[in-house]
Amino acid sequence: MVLGDWWNVLVLREVARGHVRFDALAAEIGLSRKVLTERLGRLVAHGVLHRSLYQRRPVRYEYLLTDAGVALLPLLVAMQDWGDRWVLGDGSVTATAAADGAEHARVHALAGTRLPDGLELPGTQGADLPLVSPASAATVLFTYPGTGVEWGEPPIPGAVGCTLENRIFRDAWPDFRRAGVDLRGASTQLPHEQAEFARAEEVPYPLLSDAAHQLAAALRLPMFRGAGRLRHKRLILIVDAERTVRHTLFPVVDIPHAVAESLRLAADCARTA
């Protein structure tokens, strides 16, 4: 059983976060080298990880997710969401977070961490794109629950406002470009859903589809289940050209203020690059 062993779950979680080398995995999980070697061997045998040689003398391997491993990410994210809601929370469904909660602490702890290498998501222009623009001194990466969604009555707290948020970012786009800052928006909606919205609203920056939950798993981002799908909670990351998170804005309650603040922080980041 792949997910029947808790250590396997932790190994897969850390690989999804970009800790793909043996020593990094051992340090993050705290497993003995013998037990970690056994677990990695089992996961390779089950076809959810594969070994990739990165050093010949001495021989060293990276452990990367296969397609079967990537297909497990929604389960890992769902387990995290269950824990956030039922173990760390009070069981209520919300698209925001309390200032003294575990999700708030987890997001703000991202400041100073580097985004995983090679993580690209399907974009509205029809190709996979990196999370950070390689041509800009700073990138604002924001996640949102989803546009054109009926949240029901009463609506899920914090879920409403995705179209408004994108419109405010769209209108501020010239200011971001003048500051040398790029924008990326991400949701768990499918690429064609995002593309239809981008065309209708004339969104000039890429929207990225995290339908496979690769971004959510890599950064352990807070999620909630709404309208039949696991969805990102609204947050904003300011990332420098080296893919290091410099600032986090979460929860995002006052959307216009958050957009303006993300521009200010990212412009400062770009000036000091």
SEGU-558456 format. One line per 3 residues: number of its first residue (from 1); for each residue x, y, z of N, C-alpha, C. Coordinates in Angstrom, 2 decimals, decimal comma. Layout:
// residues N
NUM	X/Y/Z/X/Y/Z/X/Y/Z | ...
***
This chain:
// residues 273
1	0,84/-1,19/0,00/0,00/0,00/0,00/0,88/1,25/0,00 | 0,59/2,16/-0,92/1,41/3,36/-1,02/1,08/4,34/0,10 | -0,20/4,65/0,29/-0,60/5,63/1,29/-1,00/4,99/2,62
4	-0,90/3,67/2,72/-1,23/3,00/3,96/-0,14/3,13/5,01 | 1,03/3,59/4,59/2,17/3,77/5,49/2,40/5,26/5,67 | 2,36/5,74/6,93/2,45/7,17/7,17/3,78/7,75/6,71
7	4,87/6,96/6,82/6,17/7,46/6,37/6,16/7,66/4,86 | 5,47/6,79/4,11/5,35/6,98/2,67/4,67/8,31/2,36 | 3,63/8,62/3,12/2,91/9,88/2,91/3,84/11,06/3,12
10	4,63/11,01/4,18/5,55/12,11/4,47/6,63/12,23/3,40 | 7,13/11,09/2,91/8,14/11,13/1,85/7,57/11,77/0,60 | 6,38/11,36/0,20/5,75/11,93/-0,99/5,47/13,41/-0,80
13	5,04/13,79/0,39/4,79/15,21/0,65/6,06/16,03/0,47 | 7,17/15,54/0,99/8,42/16,29/0,91/8,98/16,31/-0,51 | 8,83/15,22/-1,25/9,25/15,22/-2,65/8,43/16,25/-3,44
16	7,14/16,32/-3,17/6,29/17,31/-3,84/6,72/18,73/-3,50 | 7,30/18,92/-2,33/7,77/20,24/-1,91/9,14/20,58/-2,49 | 9,74/19,64/-3,24/11,02/19,92/-3,87/12,22/19,35/-3,16
19	12,00/18,59/-2,06/13,10/17,95/-1,35/13,30/16,57/-1,98 | 14,10/16,51/-3,03/14,16/15,31/-3,86/15,45/14,52/-3,67 | 16,38/15,03/-2,85/17,62/14,31/-2,61/17,60/13,66/-1,23
22	18,35/12,59/-1,10/18,27/11,75/0,10/18,53/12,54/1,37 | 19,62/13,31/1,39/19,97/14,03/2,61/18,90/15,06/2,99 | 18,34/15,73/1,96/17,29/16,71/2,23/16,04/16,03/2,79
25	15,69/14,87/2,24/14,53/14,13/2,75/14,77/13,67/4,19 | 15,95/13,17/4,46/16,26/12,71/5,81/16,17/13,85/6,81 | 16,67/15,03/6,41/16,65/16,17/7,31/15,23/16,66/7,56
28	14,39/16,69/6,53/13,03/17,21/6,67/12,14/16,26/7,46 | 12,29/14,96/7,24/11,37/13,98/7,84/11,88/13,47/9,18 | 13,20/13,38/9,32/13,75/12,86/10,57/13,82/11,35/10,63
31	13,74/10,68/9,48/13,85/9,23/9,43/15,31/8,80/9,48 | 15,55/7,59/10,00/16,89/7,03/9,92/17,20/6,73/8,45 | 18,49/6,69/8,12/18,88/6,44/6,73/18,41/5,06/6,27
34	18,42/4,09/7,17/17,99/2,74/6,79/16,50/2,73/6,45 | 15,68/3,33/7,31/14,23/3,32/7,07/13,89/4,14/5,83 | 14,55/5,29/5,66/14,28/6,11/4,48/14,66/5,37/3,20
37	15,78/4,66/3,22/16,18/3,87/2,04/15,12/2,83/1,71 | 14,57/2,18/2,74/13,53/1,18/2,52/12,28/1,81/1,91 | 11,85/2,96/2,46/10,64/3,61/1,97/10,82/4,10/0,53
40	11,96/4,68/0,24/12,21/5,15/-1,13/12,22/3,97/-2,10 | 12,82/2,86/-1,69/12,84/1,68/-2,55/11,44/1,16/-2,83 | 10,58/1,17/-1,82/9,19/0,71/-2,01/8,44/1,64/-2,96
43	8,63/2,94/-2,77/7,90/3,90/-3,61/8,37/3,83/-5,06 | 9,66/3,57/-5,27/10,14/3,35/-6,63/9,54/2,07/-7,20 | 9,51/1,01/-6,40/8,95/-0,26/-6,85/7,47/-0,14/-7,18
46	6,74/0,70/-6,44/5,31/0,91/-6,71/5,08/1,84/-7,91 | 6,14/2,45/-8,44/6,01/3,27/-9,64/5,55/4,69/-9,39 | 5,63/5,17/-8,14/5,21/6,55/-7,88/6,41/7,50/-7,79
49	7,61/6,94/-7,64/8,85/7,71/-7,70/9,78/7,04/-8,70 | 10,66/7,83/-9,31/11,74/7,24/-10,09/13,04/7,93/-9,73 | 14,12/7,17/-9,84/15,44/7,69/-9,48/16,09/8,33/-10,70
52	16,67/9,51/-10,49/17,34/10,23/-11,57/18,76/10,55/-11,10 | 19,75/10,08/-11,86/21,15/10,28/-11,49/21,54/11,75/-11,63 | 22,10/12,34/-10,58/22,59/13,71/-10,69/24,07/13,82/-10,38
55	24,70/12,74/-9,91/26,13/12,77/-9,61/26,69/11,36/-9,78 | 27,86/11,25/-10,44/28,44/9,94/-10,71/29,50/9,53/-9,70 | 30,24/10,46/-9,14/31,32/10,14/-8,21/31,21/10,99/-6,96
58	30,69/10,42/-5,87/30,03/9,10/-5,80/28,64/9,16/-6,44 | 28,07/8,01/-6,69/26,75/7,94/-7,33/25,69/8,50/-6,40 | 24,91/9,46/-6,90/23,83/10,07/-6,13/22,59/10,20/-7,03
61	21,42/10,00/-6,42/20,17/10,07/-7,18/19,23/11,10/-6,56 | 18,41/11,67/-7,42/17,23/12,42/-6,99/16,02/11,52/-7,14 | 15,02/11,73/-6,28/13,78/10,96/-6,33/12,66/11,87/-6,78
64	12,14/11,59/-7,97/11,16/12,46/-8,61/9,83/11,74/-8,76 | 8,76/12,52/-8,74/7,43/11,95/-8,92/7,23/11,47/-10,36 | 6,71/10,28/-10,51/6,25/9,81/-11,82/4,85/10,38/-12,08
67	4,29/10,07/-13,23/2,91/10,48/-13,50/1,96/9,88/-12,46 | 2,25/8,65/-12,07/1,42/8,00/-11,03/1,58/8,73/-9,70 | 2,79/9,22/-9,42/3,01/9,98/-8,20/2,29/11,31/-8,21
70	2,34/12,01/-9,34/1,63/13,29/-9,47/0,13/13,07/-9,27 | -0,37/11,93/-9,74/-1,80/11,65/-9,60/-2,21/11,46/-8,15 | -1,25/11,24/-7,25/-1,55/11,12/-5,82/-1,65/12,47/-5,11
73	-1,19/13,54/-5,75/-1,15/14,83/-5,07/-2,52/15,31/-4,60 | -3,59/15,16/-5,40/-4,90/15,57/-4,88/-5,27/14,86/-3,57 | -4,84/13,60/-3,41/-5,13/12,89/-2,16/-4,34/13,49/-1,01
76	-3,07/13,85/-1,24/-2,27/14,47/-0,19/-2,86/15,82/0,21 | -3,28/16,59/-0,79/-3,87/17,90/-0,50/-5,19/17,74/0,23 | -5,99/16,74/-0,15/-7,26/16,49/0,53/-7,03/16,09/1,99
79	-6,00/15,32/2,24/-5,66/14,94/3,62/-5,26/16,17/4,43 | -4,47/17,06/3,81/-4,10/18,30/4,50/-5,33/19,15/4,79 | -6,22/19,25/3,80/-7,44/20,04/3,98/-8,29/19,46/5,11
82	-8,38/18,13/5,17/-9,15/17,49/6,25/-8,54/17,84/7,60 | -7,22/17,75/7,70/-6,57/18,07/8,96/-6,76/19,53/9,35 | -6,62/20,44/8,37/-6,80/21,86/8,66/-8,22/22,14/9,14
85	-9,19/21,45/8,55/-10,59/21,74/8,87/-11,05/21,04/10,15 | -10,71/19,75/10,28/-11,32/18,96/11,35/-10,42/18,76/12,56 | -9,10/18,82/12,38/-8,19/18,65/13,51/-7,74/20,00/14,05
88	-7,32/20,88/13,15/-6,83/22,20/13,56/-7,93/23,26/13,56 | -9,04/22,98/12,89/-10,15/23,93/12,83/-11,38/23,40/13,54 | -12,49/24,12/13,34/-13,73/23,74/14,02/-14,70/22,99/13,12
91	-14,25/22,60/11,93/-15,10/21,84/11,02/-15,86/22,69/10,02 | -15,85/24,00/10,18/-16,58/24,86/9,25/-15,80/25,03/7,95 | -16,52/25,28/6,86/-15,89/25,52/5,57/-15,66/27,02/5,41
94	-14,44/27,40/5,14/-14,13/28,81/4,96/-13,01/28,96/3,95 | -13,05/30,04/3,17/-11,99/30,33/2,21/-11,01/31,35/2,75 | -11,07/31,63/4,03/-10,14/32,56/4,65/-9,47/31,85/5,82
97	-8,87/32,58/6,75/-8,17/31,94/7,86/-8,07/32,91/9,02 | -8,03/32,35/10,22/-7,86/33,17/11,42/-6,39/33,54/11,58 | -6,14/34,71/12,14/-4,76/35,19/12,30/-3,94/34,33/13,24
100	-4,60/33,59/14,13/-3,87/32,75/15,09/-3,93/31,28/14,71 | -4,30/30,97/13,45/-4,46/29,59/13,04/-3,22/29,01/12,38 | -3,24/27,69/12,18/-2,10/26,98/11,59/-1,90/27,37/10,13
103	-2,98/27,59/9,39/-2,83/27,97/7,98/-2,14/29,32/7,85 | -2,53/30,26/8,68/-1,91/31,58/8,68/-0,41/31,45/8,94 | -0,05/30,67/9,94/1,37/30,48/10,28/2,12/29,80/9,14
106	1,49/28,81/8,51/2,16/28,07/7,44/2,44/28,95/6,23 | 1,46/29,79/5,86/1,66/30,68/4,70/2,73/31,72/5,00 | 2,68/32,33/6,16/3,65/33,38/6,47/5,05/32,82/6,68
109	5,15/31,52/6,99/6,46/30,89/7,11/7,11/30,66/5,74 | 6,37/30,86/4,66/6,94/30,71/3,32/7,94/31,81/3,00 | 7,86/32,95/3,67/8,81/34,04/3,42/10,23/33,54/3,68
112	11,09/33,72/2,68/12,46/33,27/2,78/12,71/31,91/2,16 | 11,65/31,20/1,76/11,82/29,89/1,13/11,84/30,05/-0,39 | 12,44/29,09/-1,06/12,59/29,13/-2,51/11,58/28,20/-3,16
115	10,97/28,65/-4,23/10,02/27,80/-4,93/10,75/26,62/-5,56 | 10,11/25,46/-5,64/10,78/24,28/-6,20/11,22/24,49/-7,64 | 12,36/23,90/-7,99/12,87/23,97/-9,36/11,92/23,24/-10,31
118	11,78/23,78/-11,49/11,11/23,07/-12,57/9,60/22,96/-12,48 | 8,98/23,59/-11,50/7,53/23,48/-11,38/6,86/24,44/-12,36 | 6,16/23,88/-13,33/5,42/24,65/-14,32/3,98/24,18/-14,35
121	3,06/25,10/-14,67/1,63/24,79/-14,72/1,05/25,22/-16,05 | -0,02/24,56/-16,50/-0,67/24,98/-17,75/-1,18/26,41/-17,65 | -0,87/27,21/-18,67/-1,27/28,61/-18,68/-2,34/28,91/-19,71
124	-2,93/30,08/-19,61/-4,00/30,46/-20,51/-3,52/30,70/-21,94 | -2,20/30,86/-22,13/-1,67/31,02/-23,48/-1,46/29,69/-24,19 | -1,76/28,57/-23,52/-1,70/27,27/-24,17/-0,43/26,49/-23,92
127	0,49/27,00/-23,11/1,72/26,29/-22,81/1,95/26,28/-21,30 | 2,74/25,32/-20,84/3,10/25,30/-19,43/4,04/26,46/-19,14 | 3,82/27,12/-18,01/4,61/28,29/-17,65/5,18/28,13/-16,26
130	6,36/28,72/-16,00/6,91/28,70/-14,64/6,09/29,58/-13,72 | 6,22/29,34/-12,43/5,50/30,14/-11,44/6,01/31,58/-11,41 | 7,25/31,77/-11,79/7,89/33,08/-11,73/8,37/33,46/-13,12
133	8,11/34,69/-13,52/8,56/35,16/-14,82/10,08/35,24/-14,86 | 10,73/34,60/-15,84/12,20/34,67/-15,92/12,69/36,03/-16,40 | 11,80/36,88/-16,90/12,21/38,16/-17,48/11,94/39,34/-16,55
136	11,46/39,09/-15,35/11,10/40,18/-14,45/11,90/40,10/-13,16 | 12,12/41,28/-12,56/12,88/41,34/-11,31/12,07/40,80/-10,14 | 10,75/40,79/-10,28/9,88/40,26/-9,22/8,58/39,80/-9,85
139	7,94/38,86/-9,19/6,65/38,33/-9,67/5,67/38,32/-8,51 | 4,45/38,75/-8,77/3,36/38,60/-7,82/2,56/37,37/-8,25 | 2,56/36,36/-7,40/1,81/35,13/-7,64/0,64/35,10/-6,68
142	-0,57/35,14/-7,23/-1,74/35,13/-6,36/-2,62/33,93/-6,68 | -3,19/33,34/-5,64/-4,12/32,24/-5,80/-5,51/32,70/-5,43 | -6,50/32,10/-6,07/-7,89/32,48/-5,84/-8,79/31,25/-6,01
145	-9,97/31,24/-5,38/-10,82/30,05/-5,43/-11,34/29,68/-6,81 | -11,81/30,65/-7,58/-12,34/30,35/-8,90/-13,34/31,39/-9,35 | -13,36/31,66/-10,64/-14,28/32,64/-11,21/-15,51/31,94/-11,78
148	-16,63/32,65/-11,80/-17,86/32,12/-12,36/-18,44/30,96/-11,58 | -18,20/30,93/-10,28/-18,63/29,81/-9,43/-19,82/30,24/-8,58 | -20,84/29,40/-8,52/-21,96/29,62/-7,62/-21,64/28,95/-6,29
151	-21,45/29,77/-5,26/-21,02/29,23/-3,98/-22,18/28,78/-3,10 | -23,39/29,05/-3,51/-24,54/28,63/-2,71/-24,90/29,67/-1,66 | -25,93/29,36/-0,90/-26,40/30,27/0,16/-26,40/29,54/1,50
154	-25,79/30,11/2,52/-24,98/31,32/2,45/-23,66/31,03/1,76 | -23,05/32,03/1,11/-21,78/31,79/0,42/-20,67/31,44/1,41 | -19,68/30,72/0,94/-18,55/30,35/1,78/-17,76/31,61/2,13
157	-17,51/31,87/3,41/-16,77/33,08/3,79/-15,42/33,18/3,09 | -15,18/34,31/2,45/-13,91/34,55/1,78/-13,82/34,06/0,36 | -14,85/33,35/-0,14/-14,77/32,79/-1,49/-15,18/33,78/-2,57
160	-16,05/34,69/-2,24/-16,58/35,64/-3,23/-15,54/36,72/-3,50 | -15,42/37,13/-4,77/-14,55/38,25/-5,10/-13,46/37,93/-6,10 | -13,46/36,74/-6,70/-12,38/36,36/-7,60/-12,38/37,18/-8,89
163	-13,56/37,44/-9,43/-13,64/38,27/-10,64/-13,19/39,69/-10,32 | -13,64/40,22/-9,19/-13,22/41,56/-8,77/-11,71/41,62/-8,63 | -11,12/40,61/-8,00/-9,67/40,61/-7,78/-8,93/40,64/-9,11
166	-9,35/39,81/-10,06/-8,69/39,79/-11,35/-8,88/41,11/-12,10 | -10,03/41,72/-11,97/-10,25/43,01/-12,63/-9,36/44,10/-12,05 | -9,17/44,08/-10,74/-8,30/45,08/-10,12/-6,85/44,86/-10,53
169	-6,42/43,61/-10,54/-5,07/43,32/-11,03/-4,94/43,71/-12,50 | -5,96/43,43/-13,30/-5,92/43,79/-14,72/-5,76/45,29/-14,90 | -6,54/46,06/-14,16/-6,49/47,52/-14,30/-5,16/48,09/-13,81
172	-4,53/47,39/-12,86/-3,25/47,84/-12,32/-2,06/47,28/-13,11 | -2,34/46,44/-14,09/-1,27/45,79/-14,86/-0,23/46,78/-15,40 | -0,60/47,92/-15,98/0,43/48,86/-16,46/1,36/49,34/-15,35
175	0,83/49,51/-14,15/1,67/49,94/-13,03/2,65/48,84/-12,64 | 2,21/47,59/-12,67/3,10/46,48/-12,37/4,23/46,41/-13,41 | 3,89/46,56/-14,67/4,91/46,46/-15,72/5,91/47,59/-15,63
178	5,43/48,80/-15,34/6,36/49,92/-15,20/7,34/49,70/-14,05 | 6,89/48,96/-13,05/7,75/48,67/-11,89/8,66/47,47/-12,13 | 8,56/46,84/-13,31/9,37/45,66/-13,60/8,86/44,40/-12,93
181	7,57/44,38/-12,64/6,95/43,27/-11,91/5,99/42,52/-12,83 | 6,02/41,20/-12,77/5,08/40,39/-13,53/4,01/39,84/-12,60 | 2,95/39,34/-13,21/1,82/38,78/-12,46/1,55/37,35/-12,93
184	1,17/36,52/-12,01/0,67/35,18/-12,30/-0,50/34,92/-11,35 | -1,63/34,50/-11,90/-2,76/34,08/-11,07/-2,92/32,57/-11,18 | -3,35/31,93/-10,11/-3,49/30,46/-10,11/-4,75/30,04/-9,38
187	-5,44/29,08/-9,96/-6,60/28,46/-9,32/-6,62/27,00/-9,71 | -7,52/26,22/-9,12/-7,62/24,81/-9,48/-8,61/24,59/-10,62 | -9,06/25,67/-11,25/-9,93/25,50/-12,42/-9,14/24,94/-13,59
190	-9,84/24,34/-14,53/-9,20/23,75/-15,69/-8,72/24,83/-16,65 | -7,71/24,54/-17,48/-7,17/25,56/-18,38/-8,20/26,21/-19,29 | -9,15/25,41/-19,81/-10,12/26,01/-20,72/-11,08/26,93/-19,98
193	-11,37/26,63/-18,71/-12,21/27,53/-17,91/-11,50/28,86/-17,67 | -10,22/28,78/-17,36/-9,45/30,00/-17,14/-9,31/30,79/-18,44 | -9,10/30,09/-19,55/-8,91/30,76/-20,84/-10,18/31,52/-21,25
196	-11,34/30,91/-21,01/-12,60/31,59/-21,34/-12,75/32,86/-20,51 | -12,43/32,77/-19,24/-12,52/33,95/-18,37/-11,52/35,01/-18,81 | -10,29/34,61/-19,12/-9,26/35,56/-19,52/-9,66/36,30/-20,80
199	-10,26/35,60/-21,74/-10,71/36,26/-22,98/-11,85/37,23/-22,70 | -12,80/36,79/-21,90/-13,97/37,64/-21,63/-13,58/38,90/-20,86 | -12,62/38,78/-19,95/-12,24/39,91/-19,09/-10,98/40,63/-19,57
202	-10,42/40,15/-20,69/-9,20/40,75/-21,26/-8,08/40,80/-20,22 | -7,85/39,66/-19,60/-6,80/39,55/-18,59/-5,45/39,48/-19,31 | -4,53/40,41/-19,05/-3,28/40,46/-19,82/-2,16/39,59/-19,27
205	-2,30/39,06/-18,08/-1,26/38,25/-17,46/-1,71/36,79/-17,47 | -0,80/35,84/-17,31/-1,17/34,42/-17,37/-1,97/33,99/-16,14 | -2,94/33,15/-16,38/-3,62/32,41/-15,32/-3,15/30,97/-15,42
208	-2,76/30,39/-14,31/-2,18/29,06/-14,28/-3,17/28,07/-13,64 | -3,27/26,89/-14,24/-4,18/25,88/-13,72/-3,45/24,93/-12,78 | -3,89/24,91/-11,54/-3,35/23,97/-10,55/-4,35/22,85/-10,30
211	-5,00/22,41/-11,39/-6,01/21,35/-11,26/-5,41/20,05/-10,74 | -4,12/19,82/-10,99/-3,45/18,61/-10,49/-2,89/18,82/-9,09 | -3,05/20,02/-8,53/-2,64/20,35/-7,16/-1,12/20,30/-6,94
214	-0,35/20,52/-7,98/1,11/20,51/-7,84/1,59/21,71/-7,03 | 1,04/22,88/-7,30/1,41/24,08/-6,55/0,96/23,96/-5,09 | -0,27/23,51/-4,90/-0,79/23,37/-3,53/0,07/22,42/-2,71
217	0,48/21,29/-3,31/1,29/20,32/-2,59/2,71/20,83/-2,37 | 3,27/21,54/-3,36/4,65/22,00/-3,27/4,83/23,01/-2,14 | 3,84/23,89/-1,95/3,96/24,95/-0,94/3,07/24,71/0,28
220	2,34/23,60/0,28/1,39/23,29/1,36/0,44/24,47/1,57 | -0,14/24,94/0,46/-1,02/26,09/0,52/-2,37/25,70/1,10 | -3,04/26,62/1,79/-4,35/26,32/2,37/-5,42/26,16/1,30
223	-6,25/25,16/1,48/-7,30/24,83/0,52/-8,64/24,74/1,26 | -9,70/24,70/0,47/-11,02/24,38/1,00/-11,81/23,70/-0,10 | -12,83/22,95/0,27/-13,67/22,29/-0,72/-14,93/23,11/-0,92
226	-15,16/23,53/-2,17/-16,33/24,33/-2,49/-16,80/24,07/-3,89 | -18,10/23,97/-4,10/-18,69/23,72/-5,43/-18,06/22,50/-6,09 | -17,86/21,46/-5,29/-17,43/20,18/-5,83/-15,97/20,04/-6,15
229	-15,13/20,96/-5,66/-13,71/20,91/-6,03/-12,86/21,47/-4,90 | -11,66/20,91/-4,71/-10,70/21,52/-3,81/-10,19/22,81/-4,45 | -10,19/23,89/-3,67/-9,87/25,21/-4,22/-8,86/25,92/-3,34
232	-8,06/26,78/-3,99/-7,12/27,59/-3,24/-7,84/28,66/-2,44 | -7,34/28,91/-1,25/-7,75/30,12/-0,54/-7,00/31,31/-1,14 | -7,59/32,48/-1,02/-7,01/33,67/-1,64/-5,77/34,12/-0,86
235	-4,65/34,18/-1,55/-3,41/34,68/-0,94/-2,53/35,26/-2,03 | -1,50/36,02/-1,62/-0,58/36,66/-2,56/0,84/36,42/-2,07 | 1,69/35,99/-3,00/3,11/35,83/-2,72/3,91/36,79/-3,59
238	4,87/37,48/-3,01/5,79/38,32/-3,76/7,11/37,56/-3,83 | 7,55/37,25/-5,06/8,68/36,36/-5,29/9,75/37,10/-6,09 | 11,00/36,96/-5,69/12,07/37,66/-6,41/12,54/36,84/-7,61
241	13,53/37,37/-8,34/13,99/36,73/-9,56/14,67/35,39/-9,30 | 15,12/35,15/-8,07/15,74/33,89/-7,70/14,72/32,88/-7,18 | 13,43/33,19/-7,34/12,32/32,33/-6,93/12,21/32,19/-5,42
244	12,69/33,18/-4,69/12,57/33,19/-3,24/11,37/34,05/-2,84 | 10,51/33,50/-1,99/9,35/34,26/-1,51/9,85/35,36/-0,58 | 9,54/36,59/-0,93/9,99/37,72/-0,10/8,91/38,20/0,86
247	7,64/38,14/0,42/6,53/38,60/1,25/5,31/37,72/1,00 | 4,45/37,63/2,00/3,18/36,92/1,86/2,05/37,81/2,36 | 0,94/37,76/1,67/-0,28/38,45/2,10/-1,37/37,40/2,26
250	-1,78/37,17/3,50/-2,79/36,15/3,79/-3,28/36,34/5,21 | -4,58/36,28/5,43/-5,63/36,15/4,42/-5,84/37,47/3,68 | -6,39/37,38/2,49/-6,72/38,56/1,70/-8,20/38,85/1,90
253	-8,48/39,86/2,68/-9,87/40,23/3,00/-10,27/41,50/2,24 | -9,41/42,52/2,30/-9,62/43,76/1,57/-8,87/43,64/0,25 | -9,57/43,23/-0,82/-8,91/42,94/-2,08/-8,22/44,17/-2,69
256	-8,88/45,32/-2,81/-8,18/46,48/-3,39/-6,91/46,84/-2,62 | -6,98/46,81/-1,30/-5,79/47,12/-0,50/-4,69/46,08/-0,74 | -5,05/44,81/-0,83/-4,06/43,76/-1,03/-3,36/43,90/-2,38
259	-4,11/44,25/-3,42/-3,50/44,45/-4,74/-2,51/45,61/-4,68 | -2,93/46,72/-4,08/-2,04/47,88/-3,97/-0,81/47,55/-3,14 | -0,99/46,81/-2,06/0,13/46,45/-1,21/1,08/45,50/-1,93
262	0,55/44,58/-2,72/1,41/43,66/-3,47/2,25/44,42/-4,49 | 1,67/45,45/-5,11/2,43/46,28/-6,05/3,55/47,01/-5,32 | 3,26/47,57/-4,17/4,27/48,31/-3,41/5,42/47,39/-3,00
265	5,08/46,23/-2,46/6,11/45,31/-2,00/6,94/44,76/-3,16 | 6,25/44,42/-4,26/6,97/43,88/-5,41/7,84/44,93/-6,08 | 7,38/46,16/-6,14/8,19/47,24/-6,72/9,44/47,46/-5,88
268	9,32/47,41/-4,55/10,48/47,52/-3,68/11,45/46,37/-3,94 | 10,90/45,18/-4,10/11,71/44,00/-4,37/12,46/44,16/-5,69 | 11,77/44,66/-6,71/12,39/44,85/-8,03/13,50/45,89/-7,99
271	13,29/46,94/-7,21/14,30/48,01/-7,13/15,59/47,54/-6,47 | 15,48/46,59/-5,55/16,65/46,11/-4,83/17,26/44,86/-5,47 | 16,72/44,44/-6,59/17,22/43,21/-7,25/18,62/43,44/-7,82
***
